[in-house]
Amino acid sequence: FLAVQISHITQGDNGPSPLPANCENLHAVDIIFLTKKKKNRTPNLFLPPITTGVMESPITQAQIFRSEFLRLLQSRRSPKVPLIANSSNPVENPLFQADVPSTKAIESCPKENIGNLKEMLKEENLHLHTEDSEQGKLPLLILSLKERTKERRPAIVFMHGTNTNKEWLRPWLEAYASRGYVAIGLDSRYHGERADCTTAYRDALISSWRNGNTMPFIFDTVWDLIKLAEYLTQRDDIDPKRIGITGISLGGMHAWFAAAADTRYSVVVPLIGVQGFRWAIENDEWEARVNSIKPLFEEARIDLGKNVIDKELVEKVWNRIAPGLASKFDSPYSLPVIAPRPLYILNGAKDPRCPLGGLEVPLKRAEKAYKETAAFENFKFKAEDGVGHEVTSFMIKESSDWFDKFLKEEDMTCD
């Protein structure tokens, strides 16, 4: 077999093929499609997952989700390139596309008391090639303690929020590096080194709406994170079974979807990012999220000849720039597939961009998946009282403890 079919989207006349017995641990990059397609059959990317008519285990459901999600990611990809990391120069004047947010919370992250920490840190600036396109070079900032032993170390990937960059993450990276982690920051698409002006991200979103050939909102960066996982597992200094991922706001969404897509991210902590996109549309709670990237929706309003932004427009935009985001890839379907890997979701109880009502069903489904995989202790959710859309010192400390619990132990709770 060069590939296996495990999706209902494209299936032969006799339905989906059975799963091979040895595919339970496939990563996202291993799941490709080999099907007998019906002529003129068009996949519907907006329907919830369809079961095969038999009782499916959480693991099987996860395989189906990942195969369909990878199919979507591959549908708007440039040609493949060899996975090569080239050295680059440190960024002296990082580009911010809005006011620079405070680093107070991430500066509170627990760190080892090393007087000459900056001298003890090894810094790597790299460009990882993820595809043959203008955005296909992934800028990385990697910090770690200078080698004292040859032992492989746990690693954590850190994702910044909208309009910032990997350099903004430096205090967070330094704190984890001081504690023995390999800390990796990166620029998401159209941010940092991947932006050429202060409207780069906004312009890319509008272009995606009008042309439908890219997915700059979340999904294209998830492709980069799949390729990054491939690179990190090949490094001699990183334990491939101990790679975590976290992020703030947009970065929290990146962490959430990357973990759903790729099992090589073994511990996951999304901060102020997890939400219910479909629920927000159906319950008129979409305005705060829309306002975070409002120029996109204003352009869509003009293009559609509408006087105001309404729920119909919001759904059309999501379906265009991130197909399935408000349906089959939304949190009710993407959170459960992370089980049984440790997942801690941290939000603000008063966050209008991530309203708690939209998480009731996703959390129940995630809890069920963790129980069915005998890993209930690996799942946790906390909505911090009185907090809106902001990351807090409490969240930074909680995430730090969670990573230490699962990545610093000799025996992982799950592979």
Beta strands, then each sheet from edge to edge (+ up, - down):
strand 1: 85-87
strand 2: 121-129
strand 3: 137-145
strand 4: 153-159
strand 5: 182-186
strand 6: 238-248
strand 7: 267-271
strand 8: 343-348
strand 9: 379-384
sheet 1: 1+ 2- 3+ 5- 4- 6- 7-
sheet 2: 8+ 9+
end
